[in-house]
């Protein structure tokens, strides 16, 4: 099939590359000339494991191309994906200006029937707005379909090539046949392509992400209560996660969720609810708890240092909102670093992928080439991202590098017994504090 993908952000680039991998002719369109020039040279602007292999192969086999010219990109395309940003407004609503702008441009340049697919996460009713925008100037037949993505950063290629399910919103039999053909190579093992109306498909994406955000937030609330009653959140996670009605995933306590999806989608669903006169109280609570959870470690750090962080050096491991990505959107590390700087602390950081992105926002901190370099002569370590290389460090080396053997762990990477054996003061989320005498008095 001939496929156009408008937008080469995270979703658009993964979508275009993976569809090229299944034998389609794909051309990706973006207005960013510098970005397109890099893509044409074979340079990928994002970090996503496994994407480079598919990208290079399909460039070499001439199935994947890039352009800044929308008309050139959609010429003869049977399928046109809109994978454009929908940033949140101040009121939490999704901004549709990019999608509707392209929809307006598409009308006069369509030359034959095409299926226009909303791949971006969009509010209920967007397909109707896109259809109306295209129809104003269109001279040929077309259909608009809602096909939300369910890609997890860090495993997006596997998620795309082996989807749990594909959600398609359309009331057109003609579009349905096109979508069945498009996704057939990806669902050969029988995973479902679920057809529904456009509004239900749009709501499905928001419902899925909001439910996962709720699950994370519930466990963080349980963790906070565990600290007060003397329970261990890890044991509780195992105790409830083996219940098939609940499941094991998204039950890890920590310092809150971030990234490009959960915060934005929860806000957008809450705004949609408000627009329709419904008070979705649970979502309001989820957002409030998550905002507080991101700052969960700061009071403990201040308590440990007798409320005086001026001149203290805090080492930070992890800047991305999750491992296997360089995405720092809504990452808890950023808010904490800014708060520590405001208290007069010095910051040294290490992250395998995200440091260049953070350096653009916070240039005044020290960026280190290894995790251990960040610890050299630091007064404490804070952990914000559960990169696998942080899980089994050389504790003896850490002891020699740190001024004080204290770790504030926002991702519960280490076993409490290990920390006791190693002689660290250790504060995590939802578990007892492993404290040296001075710390024990404080917590």
DOKE-899822 format. One record per residue (C-alpha): residue number from 1; chain; x, y, z. Coordinates in Angstrom, 3 decimals. Layout:
# DOKE-899822
+-----+--------+----------+----------+----------+
: num : cadena :        X :        Y :        Z :
+-----+--------+----------+----------+----------+
: NUM :      A :        X :        Y :        Z :
...
+-----+--------+----------+----------+----------+
***
This chain:
# DOKE-899822
+-----+--------+----------+----------+----------+
: num : cadena :        X :        Y :        Z :
+-----+--------+----------+----------+----------+
:   1 :      A :    0.000 :    0.000 :    0.000 :
:   2 :      A :    1.029 :    3.617 :   -0.462 :
:   3 :      A :    1.015 :    5.359 :    2.905 :
:   4 :      A :    1.635 :    8.963 :    3.938 :
:   5 :      A :    2.424 :    9.878 :    7.542 :
:   6 :      A :    2.075 :   13.555 :    8.387 :
:   7 :      A :    4.250 :   14.334 :   11.392 :
:   8 :      A :    7.598 :   12.720 :   12.241 :
:   9 :      A :    7.457 :   12.927 :   16.000 :
:  10 :      A :    7.643 :    9.854 :   18.188 :
:  11 :      A :    4.373 :    8.314 :   16.984 :
:  12 :      A :    4.738 :    9.320 :   13.350 :
:  13 :      A :    8.281 :    8.030 :   12.937 :
:  14 :      A :    7.553 :    4.685 :   14.592 :
:  15 :      A :    4.328 :    4.312 :   12.578 :
:  16 :      A :    5.959 :    5.133 :    9.256 :
:  17 :      A :    9.012 :    2.946 :    9.841 :
:  18 :      A :    7.028 :   -0.065 :   11.018 :
:  19 :      A :    4.549 :    0.093 :    8.139 :
:  20 :      A :    7.486 :    0.274 :    5.727 :
:  21 :      A :    8.846 :   -2.848 :    7.414 :
:  22 :      A :    5.687 :   -4.735 :    6.396 :
:  23 :      A :    6.350 :   -3.937 :    2.733 :
:  24 :      A :    4.425 :   -0.705 :    2.214 :
:  25 :      A :    5.693 :    2.374 :    0.406 :
:  26 :      A :    5.784 :    5.075 :    3.076 :
:  27 :      A :    6.528 :    8.765 :    2.808 :
:  28 :      A :    6.662 :   10.881 :    5.955 :
:  29 :      A :    5.906 :   14.600 :    5.881 :
:  30 :      A :    7.094 :   17.285 :    8.285 :
:  31 :      A :    7.354 :   21.085 :    8.087 :
:  32 :      A :   10.652 :   21.084 :   10.035 :
:  33 :      A :   13.198 :   21.344 :    7.218 :
:  34 :      A :   16.214 :   20.672 :    9.441 :
:  35 :      A :   14.599 :   17.584 :   10.889 :
:  36 :      A :   13.617 :   16.220 :    7.480 :
:  37 :      A :   17.143 :   16.844 :    6.183 :
:  38 :      A :   18.565 :   14.767 :    9.029 :
:  39 :      A :   16.046 :   11.986 :    8.444 :
:  40 :      A :   16.938 :   11.934 :    4.752 :
:  41 :      A :   20.573 :   11.479 :    5.782 :
:  42 :      A :   19.594 :    8.525 :    7.982 :
:  43 :      A :   19.736 :   10.337 :   11.327 :
:  44 :      A :   16.995 :    9.480 :   13.851 :
:  45 :      A :   16.027 :   12.380 :   16.170 :
:  46 :      A :   14.677 :   10.172 :   18.996 :
:  47 :      A :   16.024 :    7.279 :   21.026 :
:  48 :      A :   13.870 :    4.170 :   20.764 :
:  49 :      A :   15.410 :    0.675 :   21.050 :
:  50 :      A :   15.247 :   -1.294 :   17.792 :
:  51 :      A :   13.941 :    1.570 :   15.669 :
:  52 :      A :   17.333 :    2.263 :   14.085 :
:  53 :      A :   17.559 :   -1.234 :   12.584 :
:  54 :      A :   14.175 :   -0.989 :   10.860 :
:  55 :      A :   14.794 :    2.609 :    9.861 :
:  56 :      A :   18.134 :    1.867 :    8.183 :
:  57 :      A :   16.801 :   -1.223 :    6.411 :
:  58 :      A :   13.774 :    0.497 :    4.928 :
:  59 :      A :   15.733 :    3.576 :    3.878 :
:  60 :      A :   18.180 :    1.268 :    2.099 :
:  61 :      A :   15.366 :   -0.660 :    0.409 :
:  62 :      A :   13.696 :    2.582 :   -0.701 :
:  63 :      A :   10.424 :    1.937 :    1.143 :
:  64 :      A :   10.762 :    4.862 :    3.560 :
:  65 :      A :   11.131 :    8.475 :    2.399 :
:  66 :      A :   10.792 :   11.960 :    3.868 :
:  67 :      A :    9.626 :   15.314 :    2.532 :
:  68 :      A :    8.505 :   18.761 :    3.655 :
:  69 :      A :    5.982 :   18.979 :    0.797 :
:  70 :      A :    2.504 :   17.862 :    1.882 :
:  71 :      A :    1.170 :   17.600 :   -1.665 :
:  72 :      A :    4.110 :   15.471 :   -2.731 :
:  73 :      A :    3.727 :   13.320 :    0.358 :
:  74 :      A :    0.040 :   12.484 :   -0.029 :
:  75 :      A :    0.083 :   12.090 :   -3.819 :
:  76 :      A :   -1.452 :    8.695 :   -4.712 :
:  77 :      A :   -1.596 :    7.701 :   -1.013 :
:  78 :      A :   -4.337 :    5.219 :   -0.150 :
:  79 :      A :   -3.882 :    5.920 :    3.560 :
:  80 :      A :   -2.869 :    9.207 :    5.208 :
:  81 :      A :   -1.959 :    9.166 :    8.895 :
:  82 :      A :   -2.166 :   12.365 :   10.932 :
:  83 :      A :    0.452 :   11.917 :   13.654 :
:  84 :      A :    0.630 :   15.489 :   14.849 :
:  85 :      A :    1.099 :   17.011 :   18.309 :
:  86 :      A :   -1.937 :   17.821 :   20.443 :
:  87 :      A :   -0.322 :   19.821 :   23.273 :
:  88 :      A :   -2.416 :   20.613 :   26.347 :
:  89 :      A :   -3.756 :   24.113 :   26.749 :
:  90 :      A :   -3.784 :   25.942 :   30.067 :
:  91 :      A :   -7.195 :   24.455 :   30.822 :
:  92 :      A :   -6.026 :   20.898 :   30.018 :
:  93 :      A :   -7.787 :   20.700 :   26.657 :
:  94 :      A :   -5.965 :   19.186 :   23.684 :
:  95 :      A :   -4.942 :   21.794 :   21.104 :
:  96 :      A :   -6.091 :   20.634 :   17.655 :
:  97 :      A :   -4.605 :   23.472 :   15.612 :
:  98 :      A :   -1.953 :   21.288 :   13.968 :
:  99 :      A :   -4.366 :   18.515 :   13.010 :
: 100 :      A :   -7.066 :   20.852 :   11.744 :
: 101 :      A :   -4.472 :   22.926 :    9.920 :
: 102 :      A :   -3.312 :   19.907 :    7.941 :
: 103 :      A :   -6.938 :   18.810 :    7.416 :
: 104 :      A :   -7.695 :   22.181 :    5.812 :
: 105 :      A :   -4.659 :   21.781 :    3.549 :
: 106 :      A :   -5.603 :   18.243 :    2.517 :
: 107 :      A :   -8.990 :   19.067 :    0.969 :
: 108 :      A :   -7.840 :   20.722 :   -2.274 :
: 109 :      A :   -4.869 :   18.387 :   -2.894 :
: 110 :      A :   -6.622 :   15.005 :   -2.610 :
: 111 :      A :   -6.885 :   13.507 :   -6.104 :
: 112 :      A :   -8.474 :   10.139 :   -5.320 :
: 113 :      A :  -10.216 :    8.279 :   -2.502 :
: 114 :      A :   -8.120 :    8.050 :    0.655 :
: 115 :      A :   -8.578 :    7.041 :    4.262 :
: 116 :      A :   -7.455 :    9.840 :    6.589 :
: 117 :      A :   -6.440 :    8.368 :    9.948 :
: 118 :      A :   -6.237 :   10.272 :   13.224 :
: 119 :      A :   -3.265 :    8.542 :   14.906 :
: 120 :      A :   -2.752 :   11.303 :   17.446 :
: 121 :      A :   -4.515 :   11.168 :   20.780 :
: 122 :      A :   -7.488 :   13.459 :   20.246 :
: 123 :      A :  -10.672 :   14.432 :   22.107 :
: 124 :      A :  -14.061 :   12.919 :   21.388 :
: 125 :      A :  -15.530 :   14.485 :   18.258 :
: 126 :      A :  -12.211 :   15.224 :   16.522 :
: 127 :      A :  -12.895 :   12.880 :   13.583 :
: 128 :      A :  -16.001 :   14.919 :   12.801 :
: 129 :      A :  -14.003 :   18.165 :   12.891 :
: 130 :      A :  -11.308 :   16.714 :   10.632 :
: 131 :      A :  -13.948 :   15.446 :    8.202 :
: 132 :      A :  -15.586 :   18.874 :    8.056 :
: 133 :      A :  -12.263 :   20.664 :    7.547 :
: 134 :      A :  -11.294 :   18.413 :    4.634 :
: 135 :      A :  -14.770 :   18.450 :    3.080 :
: 136 :      A :  -14.784 :   22.250 :    2.715 :
: 137 :      A :  -12.435 :   22.020 :   -0.274 :
: 138 :      A :  -12.374 :   18.332 :   -1.234 :
: 139 :      A :  -13.445 :   17.248 :   -4.732 :
: 140 :      A :  -13.070 :   13.485 :   -4.160 :
: 141 :      A :  -14.509 :   10.940 :   -1.744 :
: 142 :      A :  -12.635 :   10.223 :    1.496 :
: 143 :      A :  -13.148 :    8.719 :    4.957 :
: 144 :      A :  -11.814 :    9.792 :    8.351 :
: 145 :      A :  -10.907 :    7.053 :   10.798 :
: 146 :      A :   -9.835 :    7.159 :   14.447 :
: 147 :      A :   -6.975 :    4.720 :   15.079 :
: 148 :      A :   -5.351 :    5.602 :   18.420 :
: 149 :      A :   -1.836 :    4.401 :   19.162 :
: 150 :      A :   -0.929 :    2.360 :   22.233 :
: 151 :      A :    2.848 :    2.578 :   22.063 :
: 152 :      A :    4.984 :    2.429 :   25.185 :
: 153 :      A :    8.205 :    4.386 :   24.903 :
: 154 :      A :   11.136 :    2.012 :   25.188 :
: 155 :      A :    9.261 :   -0.913 :   23.606 :
: 156 :      A :    7.346 :    0.929 :   20.878 :
: 157 :      A :    8.649 :   -1.172 :   17.984 :
: 158 :      A :    7.499 :   -4.409 :   19.628 :
: 159 :      A :    4.198 :   -2.800 :   20.572 :
: 160 :      A :    3.608 :   -1.778 :   16.960 :
: 161 :      A :    4.744 :   -4.961 :   15.280 :
: 162 :      A :    3.015 :   -7.236 :   17.814 :
: 163 :      A :    0.010 :   -5.261 :   19.082 :
: 164 :      A :   -2.214 :   -6.557 :   21.888 :
: 165 :      A :   -5.085 :   -5.138 :   19.882 :
: 166 :      A :   -5.762 :   -2.551 :   17.208 :
: 167 :      A :   -8.612 :   -0.113 :   17.832 :
: 168 :      A :  -10.305 :    1.318 :   14.730 :
: 169 :      A :  -13.115 :    3.842 :   14.816 :
: 170 :      A :  -15.111 :    4.004 :   11.590 :
: 171 :      A :  -18.689 :    3.667 :   10.383 :
: 172 :      A :  -17.574 :    3.240 :    6.759 :
: 173 :      A :  -17.493 :   -0.268 :    5.296 :
: 174 :      A :  -15.062 :    0.920 :    2.616 :
: 175 :      A :  -12.644 :    2.310 :    5.212 :
: 176 :      A :  -13.020 :   -0.839 :    7.310 :
: 177 :      A :  -11.766 :   -2.991 :    4.414 :
: 178 :      A :   -8.751 :   -0.697 :    3.969 :
: 179 :      A :   -7.911 :   -0.898 :    7.679 :
: 180 :      A :   -8.238 :   -4.698 :    7.695 :
: 181 :      A :   -5.788 :   -4.924 :    4.793 :
: 182 :      A :   -3.412 :   -2.436 :    6.404 :
: 183 :      A :   -3.145 :   -4.254 :    9.731 :
: 184 :      A :   -3.392 :   -7.856 :    8.478 :
: 185 :      A :    0.402 :   -8.469 :    8.600 :
: 186 :      A :    0.535 :   -7.346 :   12.248 :
: 187 :      A :   -2.290 :   -9.502 :   13.644 :
: 188 :      A :   -1.595 :  -12.853 :   12.033 :
: 189 :      A :   -1.486 :  -14.550 :   15.453 :
: 190 :      A :   -5.088 :  -13.616 :   16.058 :
: 191 :      A :   -4.828 :  -10.506 :   18.188 :
: 192 :      A :   -7.998 :   -8.542 :   17.544 :
: 193 :      A :   -8.682 :   -5.569 :   15.342 :
: 194 :      A :  -11.572 :   -4.020 :   17.262 :
: 195 :      A :  -13.945 :   -1.937 :   15.173 :
: 196 :      A :  -16.217 :    0.658 :   16.742 :
: 197 :      A :  -17.546 :    4.126 :   15.958 :
: 198 :      A :  -15.147 :    7.071 :   15.822 :
: 199 :      A :  -16.167 :    8.648 :   19.129 :
: 200 :      A :  -15.778 :    5.381 :   21.019 :
: 201 :      A :  -12.299 :    4.874 :   19.555 :
: 202 :      A :  -11.279 :    8.378 :   20.593 :
: 203 :      A :  -12.565 :    7.767 :   24.109 :
: 204 :      A :  -10.862 :    4.354 :   24.315 :
: 205 :      A :   -7.386 :    5.878 :   24.217 :
: 206 :      A :   -8.140 :    8.356 :   26.986 :
: 207 :      A :   -9.860 :    5.687 :   29.068 :
: 208 :      A :   -6.907 :    3.291 :   28.765 :
: 209 :      A :   -4.230 :    5.798 :   29.744 :
: 210 :      A :   -6.306 :    7.342 :   32.510 :
: 211 :      A :   -6.992 :    3.930 :   34.021 :
: 212 :      A :   -3.271 :    3.080 :   34.019 :
: 213 :      A :   -2.487 :    6.445 :   35.596 :
: 214 :      A :   -5.128 :    5.710 :   38.215 :
: 215 :      A :   -3.561 :    2.304 :   38.930 :
: 216 :      A :   -0.117 :    3.852 :   39.424 :
: 217 :      A :   -1.533 :    6.582 :   41.636 :
: 218 :      A :   -3.481 :    4.121 :   43.768 :
: 219 :      A :   -0.296 :    2.198 :   44.517 :
: 220 :      A :    1.514 :    5.412 :   45.375 :
: 221 :      A :   -1.249 :    6.257 :   47.836 :
: 222 :      A :   -0.934 :    2.774 :   49.325 :
: 223 :      A :    2.836 :    3.281 :   49.554 :
: 224 :      A :    2.426 :    6.560 :   51.409 :
: 225 :      A :    0.081 :    4.874 :   53.868 :
: 226 :      A :    2.509 :    1.965 :   54.257 :
: 227 :      A :    5.145 :    4.351 :   55.564 :
: 228 :      A :    2.773 :    5.499 :   58.287 :
: 229 :      A :    1.522 :    2.076 :   59.388 :
: 230 :      A :    4.826 :    0.209 :   59.026 :
: 231 :      A :    3.881 :   -2.023 :   56.085 :
: 232 :      A :    5.958 :   -2.861 :   52.987 :
: 233 :      A :    4.498 :   -1.842 :   49.631 :
: 234 :      A :    6.545 :   -4.486 :   47.773 :
: 235 :      A :    4.819 :   -7.263 :   49.696 :
: 236 :      A :    1.439 :   -5.679 :   49.082 :
: 237 :      A :    2.178 :   -5.409 :   45.359 :
: 238 :      A :    2.905 :   -9.122 :   45.213 :
: 239 :      A :   -0.124 :   -9.886 :   47.334 :
: 240 :      A :   -2.591 :   -8.095 :   45.087 :
: 241 :      A :   -0.813 :   -8.457 :   41.742 :
: 242 :      A :   -1.360 :  -12.210 :   41.706 :
: 243 :      A :   -5.103 :  -11.599 :   41.744 :
: 244 :      A :   -6.107 :  -12.132 :   38.100 :
: 245 :      A :   -8.743 :   -9.425 :   38.431 :
: 246 :      A :   -6.029 :   -6.870 :   39.216 :
: 247 :      A :   -2.910 :   -8.073 :   37.388 :
: 248 :      A :    0.788 :   -7.492 :   38.038 :
: 249 :      A :    1.484 :   -4.503 :   35.838 :
: 250 :      A :    1.526 :   -0.821 :   36.829 :
: 251 :      A :    1.642 :   -1.649 :   40.540 :
: 252 :      A :    5.136 :   -0.361 :   41.324 :
: 253 :      A :    5.231 :    2.502 :   43.799 :
: 254 :      A :    7.438 :    5.478 :   43.035 :
: 255 :      A :    7.559 :    9.222 :   42.617 :
: 256 :      A :    4.746 :    9.550 :   40.135 :
: 257 :      A :    4.146 :    9.146 :   36.428 :
: 258 :      A :    5.396 :   11.489 :   33.706 :
: 259 :      A :    5.985 :   11.399 :   29.977 :
: 260 :      A :    4.032 :   12.624 :   26.995 :
: 261 :      A :    0.867 :   10.554 :   27.450 :
: 262 :      A :   -0.440 :   10.007 :   30.956 :
: 263 :      A :   -0.330 :   13.615 :   32.236 :
: 264 :      A :   -1.740 :   15.062 :   29.014 :
: 265 :      A :   -4.415 :   12.402 :   28.531 :
: 266 :      A :   -5.686 :   12.531 :   32.111 :
: 267 :      A :   -5.959 :   16.321 :   31.847 :
: 268 :      A :   -7.728 :   16.096 :   28.507 :
: 269 :      A :  -10.269 :   13.529 :   29.714 :
: 270 :      A :  -10.969 :   15.653 :   32.784 :
: 271 :      A :  -11.494 :   18.674 :   30.516 :
: 272 :      A :  -13.837 :   16.712 :   28.240 :
: 273 :      A :  -15.800 :   15.633 :   31.302 :
: 274 :      A :  -16.070 :   19.235 :   32.441 :
: 275 :      A :  -17.154 :   20.378 :   28.969 :
: 276 :      A :  -20.020 :   17.881 :   29.099 :
: 277 :      A :  -21.037 :   18.896 :   32.624 :
: 278 :      A :  -19.676 :   15.823 :   34.396 :
: 279 :      A :  -17.459 :   16.064 :   37.483 :
: 280 :      A :  -14.957 :   13.207 :   37.043 :
: 281 :      A :  -13.776 :   13.401 :   40.650 :
: 282 :      A :  -11.450 :   10.422 :   40.429 :
: 283 :      A :   -9.350 :   12.072 :   37.709 :
: 284 :      A :   -9.080 :   15.271 :   39.727 :
: 285 :      A :   -7.683 :   13.244 :   42.607 :
: 286 :      A :   -5.271 :   11.343 :   40.364 :
: 287 :      A :   -3.765 :   14.592 :   39.075 :
: 288 :      A :   -3.459 :   16.094 :   42.557 :
: 289 :      A :   -1.859 :   12.988 :   44.064 :
: 290 :      A :    0.604 :   12.650 :   41.196 :
: 291 :      A :    1.696 :   16.269 :   41.512 :
: 292 :      A :    2.385 :   15.715 :   45.215 :
: 293 :      A :    4.056 :   12.354 :   44.635 :
: 294 :      A :    6.691 :   13.851 :   42.362 :
: 295 :      A :    7.925 :   15.893 :   45.341 :
: 296 :      A :    7.672 :   12.990 :   47.809 :
: 297 :      A :   11.424 :   12.749 :   48.477 :
: 298 :      A :   12.220 :   16.441 :   48.889 :
: 299 :      A :   11.051 :   16.808 :   52.510 :
: 300 :      A :   13.065 :   13.722 :   53.473 :
: 301 :      A :   16.206 :   15.096 :   51.854 :
: 302 :      A :   15.765 :   18.416 :   53.635 :
: 303 :      A :   15.108 :   16.642 :   56.925 :
: 304 :      A :   18.261 :   14.599 :   56.572 :
: 305 :      A :   20.376 :   17.717 :   56.040 :
: 306 :      A :   18.711 :   19.701 :   58.837 :
: 307 :      A :   16.812 :   21.877 :   56.334 :
: 308 :      A :   20.067 :   23.300 :   54.984 :
: 309 :      A :   20.995 :   22.199 :   51.461 :
: 310 :      A :   23.112 :   25.244 :   50.653 :
: 311 :      A :   26.425 :   24.072 :   49.265 :
: 312 :      A :   25.457 :   20.405 :   49.391 :
: 313 :      A :   26.137 :   18.360 :   46.272 :
: 314 :      A :   23.326 :   16.006 :   45.308 :
: 315 :      A :   24.048 :   13.355 :   42.695 :
: 316 :      A :   21.121 :   12.405 :   40.476 :
: 317 :      A :   20.775 :    9.113 :   38.621 :
: 318 :      A :   18.119 :    9.220 :   35.908 :
: 319 :      A :   16.525 :   12.150 :   34.092 :
: 320 :      A :   14.118 :   10.533 :   31.609 :
: 321 :      A :   10.576 :    9.908 :   32.817 :
: 322 :      A :   11.178 :    6.151 :   32.343 :
: 323 :      A :   14.049 :    3.925 :   31.149 :
: 324 :      A :   14.826 :    3.153 :   27.495 :
: 325 :      A :   13.872 :    6.629 :   26.315 :
: 326 :      A :   15.327 :   10.136 :   26.170 :
: 327 :      A :   11.898 :   11.679 :   26.800 :
: 328 :      A :   11.939 :   14.179 :   29.679 :
: 329 :      A :    8.399 :   15.513 :   29.345 :
: 330 :      A :    6.815 :   15.757 :   32.815 :
: 331 :      A :    9.793 :   13.817 :   34.234 :
: 332 :      A :    9.892 :   13.946 :   38.068 :
: 333 :      A :   13.654 :   14.514 :   37.998 :
: 334 :      A :   13.298 :   17.978 :   36.485 :
: 335 :      A :   10.984 :   19.330 :   39.153 :
: 336 :      A :   13.184 :   17.949 :   41.906 :
: 337 :      A :   16.388 :   19.324 :   40.411 :
: 338 :      A :   14.872 :   22.806 :   40.138 :
: 339 :      A :   13.693 :   22.629 :   43.759 :
: 340 :      A :   17.125 :   21.510 :   44.969 :
: 341 :      A :   18.805 :   24.334 :   43.061 :
: 342 :      A :   16.402 :   26.794 :   44.665 :
: 343 :      A :   17.554 :   25.497 :   48.054 :
: 344 :      A :   21.166 :   26.258 :   47.145 :
: 345 :      A :   22.263 :   22.709 :   46.358 :
: 346 :      A :   24.722 :   21.764 :   43.626 :
: 347 :      A :   23.662 :   19.029 :   41.230 :
: 348 :      A :   25.635 :   16.389 :   39.343 :
: 349 :      A :   23.658 :   14.100 :   37.027 :
: 350 :      A :   23.905 :   11.029 :   34.854 :
: 351 :      A :   21.395 :    9.497 :   32.460 :
: 352 :      A :   22.319 :    7.173 :   29.573 :
: 353 :      A :   20.156 :    9.005 :   27.013 :
: 354 :      A :   18.367 :   12.094 :   28.333 :
: 355 :      A :   21.205 :   14.443 :   29.302 :
: 356 :      A :   21.337 :   16.373 :   26.006 :
: 357 :      A :   17.615 :   17.163 :   26.292 :
: 358 :      A :   17.898 :   18.333 :   29.907 :
: 359 :      A :   21.005 :   20.386 :   29.177 :
: 360 :      A :   18.906 :   22.628 :   26.918 :
: 361 :      A :   16.606 :   23.404 :   29.858 :
: 362 :      A :   18.972 :   23.336 :   32.854 :
: 363 :      A :   22.498 :   24.130 :   31.648 :
: 364 :      A :   23.820 :   25.155 :   35.078 :
: 365 :      A :   24.157 :   21.654 :   36.554 :
: 366 :      A :   27.060 :   19.239 :   36.035 :
: 367 :      A :   26.561 :   16.485 :   33.448 :
: 368 :      A :   28.740 :   13.425 :   33.952 :
: 369 :      A :   29.941 :   10.758 :   31.535 :
: 370 :      A :   29.273 :    7.862 :   33.935 :
: 371 :      A :   26.983 :    7.140 :   36.849 :
: 372 :      A :   29.969 :    6.861 :   39.205 :
: 373 :      A :   31.417 :   10.180 :   38.062 :
: 374 :      A :   28.233 :   11.851 :   39.285 :
: 375 :      A :   28.852 :   10.433 :   42.783 :
: 376 :      A :   32.377 :   11.781 :   43.192 :
: 377 :      A :   32.431 :   13.861 :   46.398 :
: 378 :      A :   28.615 :   14.174 :   46.435 :
: 379 :      A :   26.769 :   14.405 :   49.738 :
: 380 :      A :   23.905 :   12.114 :   48.678 :
: 381 :      A :   22.400 :   10.223 :   45.749 :
: 382 :      A :   18.853 :   10.616 :   44.460 :
: 383 :      A :   17.412 :    8.119 :   41.938 :
: 384 :      A :   14.602 :    9.145 :   39.602 :
: 385 :      A :   14.694 :    6.651 :   36.701 :
: 386 :      A :   14.944 :    2.856 :   36.928 :
: 387 :      A :   17.576 :    2.321 :   34.228 :
: 388 :      A :   18.761 :   -1.312 :   34.444 :
: 389 :      A :   22.418 :   -0.302 :   34.930 :
: 390 :      A :   21.444 :    1.345 :   38.200 :
: 391 :      A :   20.015 :   -1.870 :   39.660 :
: 392 :      A :   23.235 :   -3.732 :   40.442 :
: 393 :      A :   25.911 :   -1.093 :   41.081 :
: 394 :      A :   29.251 :   -1.529 :   42.808 :
: 395 :      A :   28.244 :   -0.478 :   46.315 :
: 396 :      A :   31.843 :   -0.505 :   47.561 :
: 397 :      A :   32.777 :    1.963 :   44.836 :
: 398 :      A :   29.757 :    4.084 :   45.676 :
: 399 :      A :   30.783 :    4.138 :   49.340 :
: 400 :      A :   34.231 :    5.459 :   48.457 :
: 401 :      A :   32.926 :    8.163 :   46.118 :
: 402 :      A :   30.073 :    9.562 :   48.237 :
: 403 :      A :   30.837 :   11.848 :   51.176 :
: 404 :      A :   27.922 :   10.371 :   53.059 :
: 405 :      A :   26.455 :    6.928 :   52.397 :
: 406 :      A :   22.873 :    8.037 :   51.838 :
: 407 :      A :   20.512 :    7.208 :   48.976 :
: 408 :      A :   17.054 :    8.653 :   48.340 :
: 409 :      A :   15.481 :    6.204 :   45.898 :
: 410 :      A :   12.332 :    7.239 :   44.051 :
: 411 :      A :   12.064 :    3.918 :   42.197 :
: 412 :      A :   12.692 :    1.327 :   44.951 :
: 413 :      A :   15.615 :   -0.259 :   43.118 :
: 414 :      A :   17.329 :   -1.923 :   46.052 :
: 415 :      A :   16.373 :   -4.516 :   48.625 :
: 416 :      A :   16.232 :   -3.225 :   52.170 :
: 417 :      A :   18.448 :   -6.039 :   53.479 :
: 418 :      A :   21.114 :   -5.167 :   50.914 :
: 419 :      A :   21.126 :   -1.574 :   52.062 :
: 420 :      A :   21.436 :   -2.646 :   55.692 :
: 421 :      A :   24.351 :   -4.952 :   54.860 :
: 422 :      A :   26.080 :   -2.221 :   52.857 :
: 423 :      A :   25.662 :    0.332 :   55.639 :
: 424 :      A :   23.738 :    2.924 :   53.649 :
: 425 :      A :   21.095 :    5.260 :   54.956 :
: 426 :      A :   18.332 :    4.511 :   52.484 :
: 427 :      A :   14.934 :    6.058 :   51.956 :
: 428 :      A :   12.564 :    4.618 :   49.358 :
: 429 :      A :    8.820 :    4.765 :   48.703 :
: 430 :      A :    6.352 :    2.801 :   50.833 :
: 431 :      A :    8.992 :    0.861 :   52.774 :
: 432 :      A :   10.791 :    1.331 :   56.068 :
: 433 :      A :   13.741 :    3.692 :   56.110 :
: 434 :      A :   17.069 :    1.924 :   56.400 :
: 435 :      A :   18.720 :    4.459 :   58.599 :
: 436 :      A :   22.028 :    5.127 :   60.193 :
: 437 :      A :   21.638 :    6.438 :   63.717 :
: 438 :      A :   21.491 :   10.112 :   62.694 :
: 439 :      A :   18.863 :    9.440 :   60.033 :
: 440 :      A :   16.816 :    7.154 :   62.302 :
: 441 :      A :   16.223 :   10.002 :   64.713 :
: 442 :      A :   14.859 :   12.166 :   61.915 :
: 443 :      A :   12.454 :    9.712 :   60.280 :
+-----+--------+----------+----------+----------+
***
